[in-house]
Amino acid sequence: MVIKILQIILAFFIGIGGIIKVLRIDFQVKHWQEYQYPMWFLTVTGVMEMVAAIAIFTGLWNHLFAIIGSVIVIVFMLGAIYTHIIKVQQPLSTVIPSAICLIVSIYLIIFYY
C-alpha cells in the first residue's frame, strides 16, 4: 500500500512540475533563464514530465508503465541535480525535491522489476 501512495505522490508532483513548465509560469521561466537553458527545452522538459507522471499513475494498473515513467524521472532528476549543484552552484538544499523524486523513482523500479 505504501508503494501505491508513493507512486501517486510522485506522479502528482512530477505532473504539476510539468504543467508549470509547459505553461511557462513566471518563476519557472526566471529559473530557466538563470540556468541558461533554451526556452524550447523548458517546454520539452515539461511535456516529458507530464508523460512520466501519466505513465507512473498508469503504472498503478500496469507496472511496466511505472517503470518507464520512473526511468524518465530519473533522467530528468539527475539533470536537475546537475543543474542546481554544478551548473549554477546553488546550495545543496535546492536539490532536496529532485533527490526525493530520484530516490522514489529508483525505489519504484526496484519494487516493480
Jmol script that loads the backbone (N, CA, C; Angstrom):
load data "model"
ATOM      1  N   MET A   1       0.818  -1.204   0.000  1.00  0.00           N
ATOM      2  CA  MET A   1       0.000   0.000   0.000  1.00  0.00           C
ATOM      3  C   MET A   1       0.862   1.268   0.000  1.00  0.00           C
ATOM      4  N   VAL A   2       1.989   1.231   0.727  1.00  0.00           N
ATOM      5  CA  VAL A   2       2.884   2.385   0.783  1.00  0.00           C
ATOM      6  C   VAL A   2       3.427   2.713  -0.605  1.00  0.00           C
ATOM      7  N   ILE A   3       3.754   1.673  -1.368  1.00  0.00           N
ATOM      8  CA  ILE A   3       4.292   1.892  -2.712  1.00  0.00           C
ATOM      9  C   ILE A   3       3.279   2.629  -3.586  1.00  0.00           C
ATOM     10  N   LYS A   4       2.018   2.283  -3.467  1.00  0.00           N
ATOM     11  CA  LYS A   4       0.974   2.940  -4.270  1.00  0.00           C
ATOM     12  C   LYS A   4       0.849   4.420  -3.886  1.00  0.00           C
ATOM     13  N   ILE A   5       0.938   4.699  -2.594  1.00  0.00           N
ATOM     14  CA  ILE A   5       0.856   6.094  -2.131  1.00  0.00           C
ATOM     15  C   ILE A   5       2.044   6.892  -2.645  1.00  0.00           C
ATOM     16  N   LEU A   6       3.246   6.318  -2.549  1.00  0.00           N
ATOM     17  CA  LEU A   6       4.437   6.997  -3.075  1.00  0.00           C
ATOM     18  C   LEU A   6       4.310   7.233  -4.577  1.00  0.00           C
ATOM     19  N   GLN A   7       3.764   6.260  -5.257  1.00  0.00           N
ATOM     20  CA  GLN A   7       3.585   6.354  -6.707  1.00  0.00           C
ATOM     21  C   GLN A   7       2.633   7.489  -7.063  1.00  0.00           C
ATOM     22  N   ILE A   8       1.538   7.595  -6.354  1.00  0.00           N
ATOM     23  CA  ILE A   8       0.557   8.656  -6.615  1.00  0.00           C
ATOM     24  C   ILE A   8       1.163  10.024  -6.303  1.00  0.00           C
ATOM     25  N   ILE A   9       1.872  10.133  -5.190  1.00  0.00           N
ATOM     26  CA  ILE A   9       2.503  11.401  -4.820  1.00  0.00           C
ATOM     27  C   ILE A   9       3.544  11.799  -5.861  1.00  0.00           C
ATOM     28  N   LEU A  10       4.371  10.841  -6.291  1.00  0.00           N
ATOM     29  CA  LEU A  10       5.381  11.133  -7.305  1.00  0.00           C
ATOM     30  C   LEU A  10       4.731  11.580  -8.609  1.00  0.00           C
ATOM     31  N   ALA A  11       3.709  10.872  -9.049  1.00  0.00           N
ATOM     32  CA  ALA A  11       3.017  11.235 -10.288  1.00  0.00           C
ATOM     33  C   ALA A  11       2.434  12.644 -10.189  1.00  0.00           C
ATOM     34  N   PHE A  12       1.835  12.951  -9.060  1.00  0.00           N
ATOM     35  CA  PHE A  12       1.242  14.281  -8.858  1.00  0.00           C
ATOM     36  C   PHE A  12       2.326  15.362  -8.885  1.00  0.00           C
ATOM     37  N   PHE A  13       3.396  15.158  -8.128  1.00  0.00           N
ATOM     38  CA  PHE A  13       4.468  16.142  -8.019  1.00  0.00           C
ATOM     39  C   PHE A  13       5.141  16.393  -9.365  1.00  0.00           C
ATOM     40  N   ILE A  14       5.464  15.323 -10.076  1.00  0.00           N
ATOM     41  CA  ILE A  14       6.108  15.452 -11.383  1.00  0.00           C
ATOM     42  C   ILE A  14       5.146  16.075 -12.392  1.00  0.00           C
ATOM     43  N   GLY A  15       3.877  15.675 -12.336  1.00  0.00           N
ATOM     44  CA  GLY A  15       2.875  16.230 -13.242  1.00  0.00           C
ATOM     45  C   GLY A  15       2.684  17.728 -13.054  1.00  0.00           C
ATOM     46  N   ILE A  16       2.616  18.166 -11.811  1.00  0.00           N
ATOM     47  CA  ILE A  16       2.479  19.609 -11.528  1.00  0.00           C
ATOM     48  C   ILE A  16       3.707  20.353 -12.050  1.00  0.00           C
ATOM     49  N   GLY A  17       4.890  19.783 -11.812  1.00  0.00           N
ATOM     50  CA  GLY A  17       6.111  20.402 -12.329  1.00  0.00           C
ATOM     51  C   GLY A  17       6.078  20.533 -13.840  1.00  0.00           C
ATOM     52  N   GLY A  18       5.578  19.507 -14.516  1.00  0.00           N
ATOM     53  CA  GLY A  18       5.472  19.549 -15.972  1.00  0.00           C
ATOM     54  C   GLY A  18       4.501  20.619 -16.449  1.00  0.00           C
ATOM     55  N   ILE A  19       3.368  20.709 -15.784  1.00  0.00           N
ATOM     56  CA  ILE A  19       2.367  21.721 -16.149  1.00  0.00           C
ATOM     57  C   ILE A  19       2.933  23.126 -15.971  1.00  0.00           C
ATOM     58  N   ILE A  20       3.635  23.346 -14.859  1.00  0.00           N
ATOM     59  CA  ILE A  20       4.241  24.659 -14.590  1.00  0.00           C
ATOM     60  C   ILE A  20       5.220  25.030 -15.701  1.00  0.00           C
ATOM     61  N   LYS A  21       5.964  24.044 -16.177  1.00  0.00           N
ATOM     62  CA  LYS A  21       6.933  24.315 -17.241  1.00  0.00           C
ATOM     63  C   LYS A  21       6.241  24.582 -18.581  1.00  0.00           C
ATOM     64  N   VAL A  22       5.270  23.760 -18.932  1.00  0.00           N
ATOM     65  CA  VAL A  22       4.572  23.934 -20.214  1.00  0.00           C
ATOM     66  C   VAL A  22       3.835  25.275 -20.252  1.00  0.00           C
ATOM     67  N   LEU A  23       3.249  25.661 -19.130  1.00  0.00           N
ATOM     68  CA  LEU A  23       2.533  26.939 -19.074  1.00  0.00           C
ATOM     69  C   LEU A  23       3.479  28.131 -18.922  1.00  0.00           C
ATOM     70  N   ARG A  24       4.752  27.834 -18.715  1.00  0.00           N
ATOM     71  CA  ARG A  24       5.771  28.867 -18.549  1.00  0.00           C
ATOM     72  C   ARG A  24       5.415  29.876 -17.462  1.00  0.00           C
ATOM     73  N   ILE A  25       5.112  29.349 -16.300  1.00  0.00           N
ATOM     74  CA  ILE A  25       4.825  30.187 -15.140  1.00  0.00           C
ATOM     75  C   ILE A  25       6.080  31.018 -14.846  1.00  0.00           C
ATOM     76  N   ASP A  26       5.874  32.288 -14.481  1.00  0.00           N
ATOM     77  CA  ASP A  26       6.965  33.265 -14.369  1.00  0.00           C
ATOM     78  C   ASP A  26       8.178  32.770 -13.579  1.00  0.00           C
ATOM     79  N   PHE A  27       7.953  32.215 -12.391  1.00  0.00           N
ATOM     80  CA  PHE A  27       9.100  31.820 -11.571  1.00  0.00           C
ATOM     81  C   PHE A  27       9.924  30.735 -12.256  1.00  0.00           C
ATOM     82  N   GLN A  28       9.259  29.852 -13.009  1.00  0.00           N
ATOM     83  CA  GLN A  28       9.981  28.786 -13.699  1.00  0.00           C
ATOM     84  C   GLN A  28      10.791  29.347 -14.869  1.00  0.00           C
ATOM     85  N   VAL A  29      10.234  30.300 -15.573  1.00  0.00           N
ATOM     86  CA  VAL A  29      10.961  30.948 -16.668  1.00  0.00           C
ATOM     87  C   VAL A  29      12.205  31.647 -16.126  1.00  0.00           C
ATOM     88  N   LYS A  30      12.074  32.324 -14.975  1.00  0.00           N
ATOM     89  CA  LYS A  30      13.231  33.001 -14.366  1.00  0.00           C
ATOM     90  C   LYS A  30      14.307  31.993 -13.977  1.00  0.00           C
ATOM     91  N   HIS A  31      13.891  30.855 -13.420  1.00  0.00           N
ATOM     92  CA  HIS A  31      14.859  29.807 -13.087  1.00  0.00           C
ATOM     93  C   HIS A  31      15.574  29.333 -14.354  1.00  0.00           C
ATOM     94  N   TRP A  32      14.800  29.084 -15.385  1.00  0.00           N
ATOM     95  CA  TRP A  32      15.356  28.553 -16.630  1.00  0.00           C
ATOM     96  C   TRP A  32      16.355  29.535 -17.229  1.00  0.00           C
ATOM     97  N   GLN A  33      16.054  30.831 -17.147  1.00  0.00           N
ATOM     98  CA  GLN A  33      16.987  31.840 -17.638  1.00  0.00           C
ATOM     99  C   GLN A  33      18.271  31.826 -16.812  1.00  0.00           C
ATOM    100  N   GLU A  34      18.132  31.643 -15.510  1.00  0.00           N
ATOM    101  CA  GLU A  34      19.305  31.544 -14.636  1.00  0.00           C
ATOM    102  C   GLU A  34      20.153  30.332 -15.009  1.00  0.00           C
ATOM    103  N   TYR A  35      19.491  29.242 -15.363  1.00  0.00           N
ATOM    104  CA  TYR A  35      20.202  28.021 -15.741  1.00  0.00           C
ATOM    105  C   TYR A  35      20.855  28.138 -17.120  1.00  0.00           C
ATOM    106  N   GLN A  36      20.433  29.134 -17.895  1.00  0.00           N
ATOM    107  CA  GLN A  36      20.921  29.382 -19.253  1.00  0.00           C
ATOM    108  C   GLN A  36      20.610  28.220 -20.206  1.00  0.00           C
ATOM    109  N   TYR A  37      19.417  27.665 -20.029  1.00  0.00           N
ATOM    110  CA  TYR A  37      18.934  26.660 -20.968  1.00  0.00           C
ATOM    111  C   TYR A  37      17.951  27.334 -21.912  1.00  0.00           C
ATOM    112  N   PRO A  38      17.844  26.860 -23.152  1.00  0.00           N
ATOM    113  CA  PRO A  38      16.900  27.482 -24.095  1.00  0.00           C
ATOM    114  C   PRO A  38      15.447  27.237 -23.665  1.00  0.00           C
ATOM    115  N   MET A  39      14.596  28.175 -24.005  1.00  0.00           N
ATOM    116  CA  MET A  39      13.190  28.087 -23.590  1.00  0.00           C
ATOM    117  C   MET A  39      12.468  26.897 -24.224  1.00  0.00           C
ATOM    118  N   TRP A  40      12.874  26.482 -25.416  1.00  0.00           N
ATOM    119  CA  TRP A  40      12.226  25.312 -26.015  1.00  0.00           C
ATOM    120  C   TRP A  40      12.461  24.083 -25.145  1.00  0.00           C
ATOM    121  N   PHE A  41      13.603  24.031 -24.469  1.00  0.00           N
ATOM    122  CA  PHE A  41      13.911  22.884 -23.610  1.00  0.00           C
ATOM    123  C   PHE A  41      13.024  22.880 -22.365  1.00  0.00           C
ATOM    124  N   LEU A  42      12.575  24.059 -21.949  1.00  0.00           N
ATOM    125  CA  LEU A  42      11.610  24.156 -20.840  1.00  0.00           C
ATOM    126  C   LEU A  42      10.326  23.436 -21.220  1.00  0.00           C
ATOM    127  N   THR A  43       9.852  23.685 -22.439  1.00  0.00           N
ATOM    128  CA  THR A  43       8.619  23.045 -22.905  1.00  0.00           C
ATOM    129  C   THR A  43       8.804  21.540 -23.058  1.00  0.00           C
ATOM    130  N   VAL A  44       9.918  21.128 -23.660  1.00  0.00           N
ATOM    131  CA  VAL A  44      10.184  19.696 -23.849  1.00  0.00           C
ATOM    132  C   VAL A  44      10.260  18.994 -22.485  1.00  0.00           C
ATOM    133  N   THR A  45      10.951  19.613 -21.545  1.00  0.00           N
ATOM    134  CA  THR A  45      11.059  19.037 -20.203  1.00  0.00           C
ATOM    135  C   THR A  45       9.678  18.913 -19.560  1.00  0.00           C
ATOM    136  N   GLY A  46       8.871  19.961 -19.691  1.00  0.00           N
ATOM    137  CA  GLY A  46       7.523  19.927 -19.123  1.00  0.00           C
ATOM    138  C   GLY A  46       6.664  18.830 -19.713  1.00  0.00           C
ATOM    139  N   VAL A  47       6.710  18.694 -21.029  1.00  0.00           N
ATOM    140  CA  VAL A  47       5.928  17.642 -21.704  1.00  0.00           C
ATOM    141  C   VAL A  47       6.394  16.264 -21.242  1.00  0.00           C
ATOM    142  N   MET A  48       7.712  16.085 -21.186  1.00  0.00           N
ATOM    143  CA  MET A  48       8.240  14.776 -20.757  1.00  0.00           C
ATOM    144  C   MET A  48       7.882  14.480 -19.302  1.00  0.00           C
ATOM    145  N   GLU A  49       7.873  15.499 -18.456  1.00  0.00           N
ATOM    146  CA  GLU A  49       7.452  15.292 -17.067  1.00  0.00           C
ATOM    147  C   GLU A  49       5.983  14.894 -16.996  1.00  0.00           C
ATOM    148  N   MET A  50       5.151  15.494 -17.831  1.00  0.00           N
ATOM    149  CA  MET A  50       3.737  15.116 -17.836  1.00  0.00           C
ATOM    150  C   MET A  50       3.560  13.696 -18.358  1.00  0.00           C
ATOM    151  N   VAL A  51       4.323  13.320 -19.366  1.00  0.00           N
ATOM    152  CA  VAL A  51       4.291  11.940 -19.875  1.00  0.00           C
ATOM    153  C   VAL A  51       4.708  10.980 -18.768  1.00  0.00           C
ATOM    154  N   ALA A  52       5.779  11.320 -18.058  1.00  0.00           N
ATOM    155  CA  ALA A  52       6.257  10.472 -16.958  1.00  0.00           C
ATOM    156  C   ALA A  52       5.195  10.343 -15.870  1.00  0.00           C
ATOM    157  N   ALA A  53       4.552  11.449 -15.538  1.00  0.00           N
ATOM    158  CA  ALA A  53       3.520  11.426 -14.498  1.00  0.00           C
ATOM    159  C   ALA A  53       2.351  10.521 -14.894  1.00  0.00           C
ATOM    160  N   ILE A  54       1.926  10.638 -16.137  1.00  0.00           N
ATOM    161  CA  ILE A  54       0.829   9.786 -16.625  1.00  0.00           C
ATOM    162  C   ILE A  54       1.250   8.320 -16.597  1.00  0.00           C
ATOM    163  N   ALA A  55       2.488   8.053 -17.026  1.00  0.00           N
ATOM    164  CA  ALA A  55       2.978   6.671 -17.023  1.00  0.00           C
ATOM    165  C   ALA A  55       3.046   6.118 -15.602  1.00  0.00           C
ATOM    166  N   ILE A  56       3.552   6.908 -14.673  1.00  0.00           N
ATOM    167  CA  ILE A  56       3.662   6.445 -13.286  1.00  0.00           C
ATOM    168  C   ILE A  56       2.272   6.189 -12.702  1.00  0.00           C
ATOM    169  N   PHE A  57       1.337   7.068 -12.991  1.00  0.00           N
ATOM    170  CA  PHE A  57      -0.034   6.864 -12.496  1.00  0.00           C
ATOM    171  C   PHE A  57      -0.656   5.629 -13.146  1.00  0.00           C
ATOM    172  N   THR A  58      -0.478   5.476 -14.448  1.00  0.00           N
ATOM    173  CA  THR A  58      -0.998   4.302 -15.156  1.00  0.00           C
ATOM    174  C   THR A  58      -0.355   3.029 -14.618  1.00  0.00           C
ATOM    175  N   GLY A  59       0.856   3.172 -14.110  1.00  0.00           N
ATOM    176  CA  GLY A  59       1.565   2.045 -13.523  1.00  0.00           C
ATOM    177  C   GLY A  59       0.896   1.441 -12.304  1.00  0.00           C
ATOM    178  N   LEU A  60      -0.108   2.114 -11.782  1.00  0.00           N
ATOM    179  CA  LEU A  60      -0.898   1.518 -10.695  1.00  0.00           C
ATOM    180  C   LEU A  60      -1.584   0.240 -11.178  1.00  0.00           C
ATOM    181  N   TRP A  61      -1.862   0.172 -12.484  1.00  0.00           N
ATOM    182  CA  TRP A  61      -2.531  -0.989 -13.067  1.00  0.00           C
ATOM    183  C   TRP A  61      -1.600  -1.847 -13.916  1.00  0.00           C
ATOM    184  N   ASN A  62      -0.607  -1.213 -14.515  1.00  0.00           N
ATOM    185  CA  ASN A  62       0.354  -1.939 -15.355  1.00  0.00           C
ATOM    186  C   ASN A  62       1.749  -1.476 -14.950  1.00  0.00           C
ATOM    187  N   HIS A  63       2.467  -2.310 -14.245  1.00  0.00           N
ATOM    188  CA  HIS A  63       3.732  -1.921 -13.637  1.00  0.00           C
ATOM    189  C   HIS A  63       4.797  -1.513 -14.640  1.00  0.00           C
ATOM    190  N   LEU A  64       4.682  -1.985 -15.875  1.00  0.00           N
ATOM    191  CA  LEU A  64       5.641  -1.584 -16.904  1.00  0.00           C
ATOM    192  C   LEU A  64       5.616  -0.070 -17.100  1.00  0.00           C
ATOM    193  N   PHE A  65       4.438   0.522 -17.045  1.00  0.00           N
ATOM    194  CA  PHE A  65       4.318   1.973 -17.192  1.00  0.00           C
ATOM    195  C   PHE A  65       4.994   2.703 -16.034  1.00  0.00           C
ATOM    196  N   ALA A  66       4.874   2.164 -14.842  1.00  0.00           N
ATOM    197  CA  ALA A  66       5.534   2.775 -13.679  1.00  0.00           C
ATOM    198  C   ALA A  66       7.042   2.759 -13.866  1.00  0.00           C
ATOM    199  N   ILE A  67       7.559   1.687 -14.412  1.00  0.00           N
ATOM    200  CA  ILE A  67       8.996   1.579 -14.650  1.00  0.00           C
ATOM    201  C   ILE A  67       9.437   2.581 -15.714  1.00  0.00           C
ATOM    202  N   ILE A  68       8.703   2.658 -16.808  1.00  0.00           N
ATOM    203  CA  ILE A  68       9.037   3.601 -17.888  1.00  0.00           C
ATOM    204  C   ILE A  68       8.995   5.037 -17.378  1.00  0.00           C
ATOM    205  N   GLY A  69       7.931   5.386 -16.685  1.00  0.00           N
ATOM    206  CA  GLY A  69       7.810   6.743 -16.127  1.00  0.00           C
ATOM    207  C   GLY A  69       8.924   7.050 -15.146  1.00  0.00           C
ATOM    208  N   SER A  70       9.284   6.059 -14.341  1.00  0.00           N
ATOM    209  CA  SER A  70      10.355   6.255 -13.361  1.00  0.00           C
ATOM    210  C   SER A  70      11.705   6.469 -14.029  1.00  0.00           C
ATOM    211  N   VAL A  71      11.953   5.774 -15.123  1.00  0.00           N
ATOM    212  CA  VAL A  71      13.207   5.969 -15.861  1.00  0.00           C
ATOM    213  C   VAL A  71      13.283   7.404 -16.381  1.00  0.00           C
ATOM    214  N   ILE A  72      12.179   7.902 -16.912  1.00  0.00           N
ATOM    215  CA  ILE A  72      12.133   9.290 -17.399  1.00  0.00           C
ATOM    216  C   ILE A  72      12.427  10.250 -16.251  1.00  0.00           C
ATOM    217  N   VAL A  73      11.792  10.019 -15.112  1.00  0.00           N
ATOM    218  CA  VAL A  73      12.003  10.888 -13.949  1.00  0.00           C
ATOM    219  C   VAL A  73      13.464  10.841 -13.506  1.00  0.00           C
ATOM    220  N   ILE A  74      14.050   9.665 -13.475  1.00  0.00           N
ATOM    221  CA  ILE A  74      15.453   9.541 -13.062  1.00  0.00           C
ATOM    222  C   ILE A  74      16.350  10.396 -13.951  1.00  0.00           C
ATOM    223  N   VAL A  75      16.151  10.313 -15.256  1.00  0.00           N
ATOM    224  CA  VAL A  75      16.969  11.098 -16.182  1.00  0.00           C
ATOM    225  C   VAL A  75      16.825  12.591 -15.892  1.00  0.00           C
ATOM    226  N   PHE A  76      15.596  13.056 -15.730  1.00  0.00           N
ATOM    227  CA  PHE A  76      15.378  14.481 -15.501  1.00  0.00           C
ATOM    228  C   PHE A  76      15.834  14.922 -14.111  1.00  0.00           C
ATOM    229  N   MET A  77      15.701  14.079 -13.110  1.00  0.00           N
ATOM    230  CA  MET A  77      16.153  14.458 -11.768  1.00  0.00           C
ATOM    231  C   MET A  77      17.673  14.498 -11.686  1.00  0.00           C
ATOM    232  N   LEU A  78      18.342  13.608 -12.392  1.00  0.00           N
ATOM    233  CA  LEU A  78      19.808  13.694 -12.458  1.00  0.00           C
ATOM    234  C   LEU A  78      20.228  15.001 -13.137  1.00  0.00           C
ATOM    235  N   GLY A  79      19.499  15.367 -14.187  1.00  0.00           N
ATOM    236  CA  GLY A  79      19.763  16.649 -14.856  1.00  0.00           C
ATOM    237  C   GLY A  79      19.500  17.831 -13.938  1.00  0.00           C
ATOM    238  N   ALA A  80      18.432  17.753 -13.162  1.00  0.00           N
ATOM    239  CA  ALA A  80      18.104  18.840 -12.232  1.00  0.00           C
ATOM    240  C   ALA A  80      19.176  18.970 -11.152  1.00  0.00           C
ATOM    241  N   ILE A  81      19.607  17.848 -10.617  1.00  0.00           N
ATOM    242  CA  ILE A  81      20.640  17.874  -9.583  1.00  0.00           C
ATOM    243  C   ILE A  81      21.937  18.451 -10.151  1.00  0.00           C
ATOM    244  N   TYR A  82      22.312  18.019 -11.343  1.00  0.00           N
ATOM    245  CA  TYR A  82      23.494  18.570 -12.007  1.00  0.00           C
ATOM    246  C   TYR A  82      23.358  20.085 -12.166  1.00  0.00           C
ATOM    247  N   THR A  83      22.194  20.520 -12.654  1.00  0.00           N
ATOM    248  CA  THR A  83      21.988  21.942 -12.903  1.00  0.00           C
ATOM    249  C   THR A  83      22.122  22.753 -11.622  1.00  0.00           C
ATOM    250  N   HIS A  84      21.460  22.312 -10.561  1.00  0.00           N
ATOM    251  CA  HIS A  84      21.487  23.065  -9.303  1.00  0.00           C
ATOM    252  C   HIS A  84      22.886  23.114  -8.682  1.00  0.00           C
ATOM    253  N   ILE A  85      23.556  21.982  -8.645  1.00  0.00           N
ATOM    254  CA  ILE A  85      24.826  21.909  -7.922  1.00  0.00           C
ATOM    255  C   ILE A  85      26.021  22.333  -8.780  1.00  0.00           C
ATOM    256  N   ILE A  86      26.103  21.817  -9.991  1.00  0.00           N
ATOM    257  CA  ILE A  86      27.286  22.036 -10.823  1.00  0.00           C
ATOM    258  C   ILE A  86      27.150  23.290 -11.696  1.00  0.00           C
ATOM    259  N   LYS A  87      26.065  23.356 -12.449  1.00  0.00           N
ATOM    260  CA  LYS A  87      25.930  24.427 -13.446  1.00  0.00           C
ATOM    261  C   LYS A  87      25.760  25.808 -12.802  1.00  0.00           C
ATOM    262  N   VAL A  88      24.856  25.936 -11.821  1.00  0.00           N
ATOM    263  CA  VAL A  88      24.613  27.254 -11.223  1.00  0.00           C
ATOM    264  C   VAL A  88      25.068  27.341  -9.766  1.00  0.00           C
ATOM    265  N   GLN A  89      25.653  26.284  -9.272  1.00  0.00           N
ATOM    266  CA  GLN A  89      26.274  26.254  -7.943  1.00  0.00           C
ATOM    267  C   GLN A  89      25.360  26.790  -6.832  1.00  0.00           C
ATOM    268  N   GLN A  90      24.155  26.257  -6.788  1.00  0.00           N
ATOM    269  CA  GLN A  90      23.221  26.609  -5.728  1.00  0.00           C
ATOM    270  C   GLN A  90      23.509  25.753  -4.492  1.00  0.00           C
ATOM    271  N   PRO A  91      22.957  26.141  -3.348  1.00  0.00           N
ATOM    272  CA  PRO A  91      23.169  25.345  -2.132  1.00  0.00           C
ATOM    273  C   PRO A  91      22.614  23.927  -2.291  1.00  0.00           C
ATOM    274  N   LEU A  92      23.209  22.999  -1.568  1.00  0.00           N
ATOM    275  CA  LEU A  92      22.802  21.596  -1.618  1.00  0.00           C
ATOM    276  C   LEU A  92      21.310  21.421  -1.312  1.00  0.00           C
ATOM    277  N   SER A  93      20.764  22.292  -0.493  1.00  0.00           N
ATOM    278  CA  SER A  93      19.350  22.187  -0.114  1.00  0.00           C
ATOM    279  C   SER A  93      18.411  22.324  -1.314  1.00  0.00           C
ATOM    280  N   THR A  94      18.875  22.939  -2.396  1.00  0.00           N
ATOM    281  CA  THR A  94      17.997  23.124  -3.561  1.00  0.00           C
ATOM    282  C   THR A  94      17.716  21.821  -4.292  1.00  0.00           C
ATOM    283  N   VAL A  95      18.518  20.786  -4.030  1.00  0.00           N
ATOM    284  CA  VAL A  95      18.311  19.515  -4.731  1.00  0.00           C
ATOM    285  C   VAL A  95      17.442  18.544  -3.941  1.00  0.00           C
ATOM    286  N   ILE A  96      16.984  18.942  -2.775  1.00  0.00           N
ATOM    287  CA  ILE A  96      16.186  18.022  -1.953  1.00  0.00           C
ATOM    288  C   ILE A  96      14.957  17.497  -2.702  1.00  0.00           C
ATOM    289  N   PRO A  97      14.124  18.346  -3.330  1.00  0.00           N
ATOM    290  CA  PRO A  97      12.965  17.798  -4.056  1.00  0.00           C
ATOM    291  C   PRO A  97      13.374  16.846  -5.182  1.00  0.00           C
ATOM    292  N   SER A  98      14.400  17.221  -5.945  1.00  0.00           N
ATOM    293  CA  SER A  98      14.870  16.358  -7.038  1.00  0.00           C
ATOM    294  C   SER A  98      15.408  15.041  -6.506  1.00  0.00           C
ATOM    295  N   ALA A  99      16.152  15.108  -5.405  1.00  0.00           N
ATOM    296  CA  ALA A  99      16.729  13.892  -4.817  1.00  0.00           C
ATOM    297  C   ALA A  99      15.634  12.956  -4.305  1.00  0.00           C
ATOM    298  N   ILE A 100      14.602  13.512  -3.712  1.00  0.00           N
ATOM    299  CA  ILE A 100      13.494  12.687  -3.222  1.00  0.00           C
ATOM    300  C   ILE A 100      12.794  12.000  -4.393  1.00  0.00           C
ATOM    301  N   CYS A 101      12.521  12.758  -5.458  1.00  0.00           N
ATOM    302  CA  CYS A 101      11.887  12.163  -6.645  1.00  0.00           C
ATOM    303  C   CYS A 101      12.782  11.089  -7.255  1.00  0.00           C
ATOM    304  N   LEU A 102      14.075  11.335  -7.278  1.00  0.00           N
ATOM    305  CA  LEU A 102      15.032  10.356  -7.790  1.00  0.00           C
ATOM    306  C   LEU A 102      14.989   9.070  -6.974  1.00  0.00           C
ATOM    307  N   ILE A 103      15.022   9.199  -5.670  1.00  0.00           N
ATOM    308  CA  ILE A 103      15.011   8.031  -4.782  1.00  0.00           C
ATOM    309  C   ILE A 103      13.709   7.248  -4.911  1.00  0.00           C
ATOM    310  N   VAL A 104      12.582   7.955  -4.947  1.00  0.00           N
ATOM    311  CA  VAL A 104      11.295   7.274  -5.086  1.00  0.00           C
ATOM    312  C   VAL A 104      11.212   6.555  -6.430  1.00  0.00           C
ATOM    313  N   SER A 105      11.721   7.186  -7.482  1.00  0.00           N
ATOM    314  CA  SER A 105      11.707   6.554  -8.810  1.00  0.00           C
ATOM    315  C   SER A 105      12.558   5.288  -8.826  1.00  0.00           C
ATOM    316  N   ILE A 106      13.722   5.352  -8.222  1.00  0.00           N
ATOM    317  CA  ILE A 106      14.581   4.165  -8.134  1.00  0.00           C
ATOM    318  C   ILE A 106      13.876   3.074  -7.343  1.00  0.00           C
ATOM    319  N   TYR A 107      13.236   3.462  -6.248  1.00  0.00           N
ATOM    320  CA  TYR A 107      12.503   2.500  -5.425  1.00  0.00           C
ATOM    321  C   TYR A 107      11.382   1.829  -6.220  1.00  0.00           C
ATOM    322  N   LEU A 108      10.660   2.615  -7.016  1.00  0.00           N
ATOM    323  CA  LEU A 108       9.580   2.047  -7.839  1.00  0.00           C
ATOM    324  C   LEU A 108      10.122   1.018  -8.820  1.00  0.00           C
ATOM    325  N   ILE A 109      11.233   1.345  -9.448  1.00  0.00           N
ATOM    326  CA  ILE A 109      11.822   0.403 -10.412  1.00  0.00           C
ATOM    327  C   ILE A 109      12.236  -0.884  -9.706  1.00  0.00           C
ATOM    328  N   ILE A 110      12.899  -0.751  -8.589  1.00  0.00           N
ATOM    329  CA  ILE A 110      13.327  -1.936  -7.829  1.00  0.00           C
ATOM    330  C   ILE A 110      12.122  -2.753  -7.385  1.00  0.00           C
ATOM    331  N   PHE A 111      11.100  -2.090  -6.900  1.00  0.00           N
ATOM    332  CA  PHE A 111       9.906  -2.786  -6.400  1.00  0.00           C
ATOM    333  C   PHE A 111       9.173  -3.531  -7.503  1.00  0.00           C
ATOM    334  N   TYR A 112       9.023  -2.880  -8.678  1.00  0.00           N
ATOM    335  CA  TYR A 112       8.235  -3.477  -9.752  1.00  0.00           C
ATOM    336  C   TYR A 112       9.030  -4.374 -10.678  1.00  0.00           C
ATOM    337  N   TYR A 113      10.352  -4.275 -10.672  1.00  0.00           N
ATOM    338  CA  TYR A 113      11.153  -5.054 -11.593  1.00  0.00           C
ATOM    339  C   TYR A 113      11.386  -6.432 -11.109  1.00  0.00           C
TER     340      TYR A 113
END
end "model"
wireframe off; spacefill off
backbone 0.3
color backbone group
